[in-house]
């Protein structure tokens, strides 16, 4: 029985993905616990602490093990942790070798190392999604490199940009997220085996040998020192997800605004019935954007929870550890859901170039007033030019006439700006893109990508 949208049969594939839920589901979690216990037995056999036959028997039992979840749940409720109840079941399954299961280990050794194995798989899925997003955004940036669009600041027209430039700015965030993910891996994907108080005292002089052998068995990094109560690596992982989903929410916010009828510049992919209202037949709501924004808010809250949970007391915490059990799986599932919605939305995004141009021209050239001012400043000085163009903009707005026409009616401004043709050229948005195209090309080239030469997306 589900109690939250991320594992709901109704909402699950809206707010998360089956693949990421599979990483953190009960079956996978218990499977990781058993995997670590078996690897520990093999590592201890390599060092000579337990018999090789015992390790082989434990590994064999682990490979065929099926947990009694009802019993596990009952006993976990009593103990407070699942490892002791699970060790009982695995020991029973291993027969005589069962007495060597969990030799010299503590509960957190097994749970933390199993978590790292989950995180390794979760990061692979996240890396794939980021890679797909980068490819989609790079294609969009190249395809719409010269598609004119009104750049907006404070929700007002500012200067002309291109839609490809906007997509390239979006892309730059995910280039950085990919770099962050790669940088995180060696800090995060490290095994945890340190014993009751982190000193490996239960294994005498062989503790560090077993620790190394266990990490080698599992393909994990070897810790520099015990990290039972040093949780910055886990907080960093959820912090990365907060950054990732924050970037997705920025895109979703832009797209949802641009979908508004008053803008009409883009639209989420059309699927019959998607975004429909139960009462208003005309509606086409930005459903993917809404889910992305909601998921991002939840992940940010979980990041705050993880930073709070990083404050552990002494050599074993009283509460912060359990907070991680809530925050980490939720964050990865929600981030995966946000990425999946973004990929769907961006891959099929409808781009209305004509509407973008119409909106750009709404103010009759006022959007390039800065271009006129800068040109006039060469003769009049910046402040005087600003005042003259400001007055011209005011007249244009009040009379609903284009800016070039107001300026062309002023003899001194005609002389300063190169006559009527010069004024029209200055008032053309195409002539005031600055370094826009070079920036797009530079970002694409930096990632070994090239601007698209053909239209691969859907444009109205």
N, C-alpha and C positions, 0 to 999 in steps of 0.2 A: 504494500500500500504506500503510494507516494504522498508526501506532505508538502513538497515544494515544486515549483515549476520545472526545475532543472532535471528532476527524475520522473516527472509526470508523463503518463501515457498520452495526455492531451497536449501539454505545452513543451514536453521535453525537447523535441526537435526544433522548436522555435527559439528557446533560450540556451540550448546547448547542442552538442553533437553526440551521436551514438559512439563514435570512436573515443572521444574524451571521457564520456561516462564509463566506457569499458575499462579505461585505465584505472579508475578509482572505485569501481563497483566492489561489493563485498567479495565476490569470487576472486577477482584479480588481487585484492588486498591480501586475503588469506593465502593465495597462491604465492605472493611475494614473500610473506612471512616464512612459508615452508621452503621456498627457494633459498632464503638466507640461512635457515637452520641447516639445510643439506649442505650448502656451500661451507658453512662453519665446520661441519663434521669433516668434510674433505680437507679443509685447511688444517685442522688439528691433526688429521692423520698424516699429512705431509710433514708436519713438524715433529710427529712422533708422540703426540700427547694421547691420542686414542688409537685403538687398533684399526688398521686399514680395512679389515673385514667389516668392522662396525660402521665405518664411514660408507662403505659400499652398500651395506644393508639399509642404512638410513637414507641414502640417496635413492635406492630402489623403492623404499616405502614412500618417500616423498613424491616420486614420479607417478605413483598410482594412488596417492592419497586423496580421499574425498572427505571433507570436513562434515561433521554433524553440527549444522549451524544452530539448530534449536538448543542443543547442549552447550555449544560455544556461547550463545547469547545468554543463557541462564547463568553460566559460571562467570562470564565477563561482568555481568551485573553485580555479582558478589565480590569479585576480585578488584574490579575497577579497570582492568587492562585485559586484553585478549590473549596475551602470549602464554601465560601459565596454563590456562585452560587448553590452548591449542597444543602446547608441548605435551600435555597429558595424552591427547588423542594421537599425536604423531609418535610418541614413545610406544603407545600400545600397538600401533601399526608396524613399528620397527622390530617388535619382538625383543629378543635378548639385547639387541643393539640399542634399544630404546633408552637404556640407562646412560648413554653417552650423548643423547640429544640435549642441546642447549648447554653444553659443558662450559662452565666458567663465564657464561654470558649473563647479561641483565636484560630486562624487558626492553629498555630504550635502545639498546644495541640493535635488537632485531627490528623494532618498529621504525627507527630512524633510517636504517639501511634499506629496509623495504620501501620506505617513502622515497628515498633517493632513486631506487630502481623505477618507481612509478614516475618520478619527475623526469628521469632520462627519457622515458617513453613519451611523456606529455610534452616535453620540449621538442622532441622530433615532430610531433603533430603540429605544434605551434610554429616551428620553423617552416614546415611545408606550407602552412596557411600564409605566413608572412611572405614566403617566396611567391606564392600565387598572387597575392595582393600587389607585390612589386611589379610583377609581369603585367598585370592588368593596368596598373597606373602608368607604367612606362609606355604601354601601347596607347593609352588615352592621351598622355602628354605629347607623344609624337604626332598622333592623328590630328589633334586639335591645337597644334603648335601655333597656328595663325588664326584660330577662331576667335574673333573679337568678342569681348565681354566687358561689362562695366565692373571695374574694381570698386568695392564698397568699403567705406570706413564709417563706423558709427551708424550703420544701416543707410548711409547716404552715398550717392555717386561720388567717387573720388577721382580716379584716373582710369584710362583704358588699360585693360590687361587682355590676356587671351585665356581661353578655357584650358588650353594645354599648359600654360603657366600655372594655373591653379592646381591642375592635376600633378604637375611636377613638384609643387610645394608639398602636396599631400605625400607624394612618393618619397620625398627627402626624409620624412619622419620614419618611414618603414625601412629605409636604408639604415638609419641609425638604430632602429629597434633590432634589426638583424645583427648589427655589430654588437649591440649590448648583449644579445642572446649568446653569441659566440664567446664573448668575454666572460659571461656568467658561468658557462659550463665547467671550467676547471675549478671554480670556487664552490660550485654546488654539487657536482657529481662526485662526491667523496664519501667513502664508506664510514660507518660509525661502529666501532667495536672497542670498548674501553672498560667494561666491567662496572661494578656497582657504584663506585664513586669516581670512575674515570681513570683509575690508576692501573688497571689490569692486574691487580694483586692476586686474583684467584688463579692465575696461570704462572705465577712465579717469574722465572727469568725468560719464559717463552712468550710472554704477552705480545710484544711487538712483532715477533715472528708470525704469530697467528693472525694478528691484525693485517699484516702485509699479505699473507697467503689468502686470507678471506677476500680482501679487496681485489687481488689478482684473479681469484675464482670468479668474481662477479664483474670484472672489467671496470672497477671504480678506482678513483684516485685514493691515495693513502693520506689520511689526515696528518697535518703537522703536529697536532695535539688534540686531545679530547674536545669535542664540540657539543656535548650534551646540553650545556647551558649557554653556549655561544651561538645564537640563532640568526646572526646577521645574514648568513647565506640564504636562509629560507625567506626572511623578510625581503631580501633583495629580489628573489624570484617573483614574489607577489607584487612587489613594487614595479618590476618590469611589466607585469600584466596590467597594472594600473596605467602605466605610460602607454602601452599598446592600445588598450581599450579607450583611453583618453583621446588618442589620435583618431581612432575609428569614430568616436563620438563627435569630434570636430568635423570630420567629413560628413557624418550623418546630419549634423546641424546645418551645414552649408546646403546639402542636397534637399533637406526638408523645407528650408526657406525657399530655395530655388524652384521647388515643386509647387509653391503656393500659386493660386490662380493669377495673382497680381504680377508674379514673375514669369511662371510658365516656361522656364529655360531648360529644365531637365525633368525627367520622370523616372521613377523606379520601373523595372521591367513589367510589361503588361502580362498578367495571367488572369484569365476570366475569373472574376469574383475576388481577386486579391485587393485588399484595401477597401472593400465595399462596406457601406453602412447598412445597418438593419432597417433604416428608415429613409435615408436619402439616396436615391438611386444614382445620382450623379457623382458620388464621392469616389475618389481614388487616393486613399490615404497612404502616407509614407511608412508602411508597416515595418519594413526592414530597418529604416532609420530609427523608428521608435524603440524597437527591441535593442538595437545597438546602444542607444543613449541610456536605456534602463540598465542594461548589463554593465555598462561602464560605471554608472553610479554605484552599483553594488560592489564591483571590484575595487573601486577607490575606498569604499568603507572597509572592505576586507584588508586592504593594504594598511589602513590605519590600525586595524585590529592586530595585524602581524607586527607592526612597529611597537605597539603596546606589549604584545606577547614576547618581544625580544628581551624584556626585562625579567630575567629568571633569577630566582634566589638561590644562593649557595651552589651546591653541586647537583641538586635535583630540584626542580621547581615545584611549586604548589599552585597549579592552575594555568599558567601561561601555555604550557605544552598542549593541554587539551583544547585551548583556543585555536591552535594551529590545525587540529583535526577538522575544525569547522571551516576555517578560512581557506586552506590550500585547495582541497578538492573543488569547492564551490568556485573559487577564482579561476581555476583552469577550465572548468566546464563553461562558465559564463564567458570567459575570453574566447573560447573556441566557438561558442554560439555567436558572439559578436563578429568574429572573423568570417564565419560562414555566411552570415547575413550580409556583410559588406562585400564579400566576393560575389554573391548572387546579385546584389544590387548594382555593383560597379560593372560586372561583366555584361549586363543587359541594359545598362543605363541609356535611356533615350535622351539625346542631346538635340535641342531645337536651336540651330544656328541662327535662323531667321528671327526668332523671338529674342535671342540674345542681342542681335543687332538692333532690333526695334527698341528694346529697352535701353540700349546704349545711346540711342538717338533721342530719347524721351525729352531731354533737357535742352535740345536744340544747340548742342555744342558746348554747353557749360562745363561738361566733364573735362574739356581740354583748356579751360581758362588758364591753368598754370602755364601751358605752352605759350599762350599769347603773352602772358605777363613776363615770362622769361625772355621772350624775343623783344618785347618793348623795353625791358630793363636796360638793354644795351645802349639805348639812346636816352631814356628818361631817368635811369637809375631805378633800383629795385622798388623802393618805397613809393615813388611817384607812379611807377608802372602798376604796382599793386592797386593803388587807389583808383586809377583810371579804369583798369579792367574790372575792378569790383563794381564800380558804377555802371559799366556796360553790362555786366552780368545781372545787376539789379533791374536795369531797363528791359533786358531780354526776358527775364522771368515775369515781370509785371505785364509786358506787352505780348507775351507768348510768341515772340519773334526769335529767329535764330541769332546766336551771338555774332556770327560773321556779318550779318546784315546790320546790326547795331554799330559794329566797329567800322564797317565800310562806309557808314553815313557820317563818320567823323574824319574830316580832312587831315588833321594832324596825325591821327592814328593810321590812316591810309599811307601817309608818307613814311611813317616809322616802320610799318609792318609789310612794306613791299606791295602796296596796292591791293585791289580786291582779290586778285589771284593769290597773293601772298597770304592774305587773311584767311581765305578759304583753305589753303594748304595747312596753315597753322591750326585751323579748327577741324581738321580731319583727324579722327581718332587713330587711323592707321599710321599717321606721322608722329605719334607721340607714345610709342611703346618702349622707348628707352632701350634698356638692355634685356628686355623680356625674352626675345628669341634666343639670344646668346646664353641666357641663364638656363633656359630649357635644354638647349643643346649641350651645355656644359654638364648639367646633371646627368643627362642620358649617357653622355660619353664617359663620365666618371664611373658608371656602373657597367661599362662595356656594352651599352645599349645605343641604338641609333633611332632618330626620328622615323616614324612610320611613313612610308612612301605611298601606301594605299589605305583607303578607308576600310577598316575591319570592323568597326562598331556600327551602331545604328544611329543615324542622324535624321532628324525630321527636315 
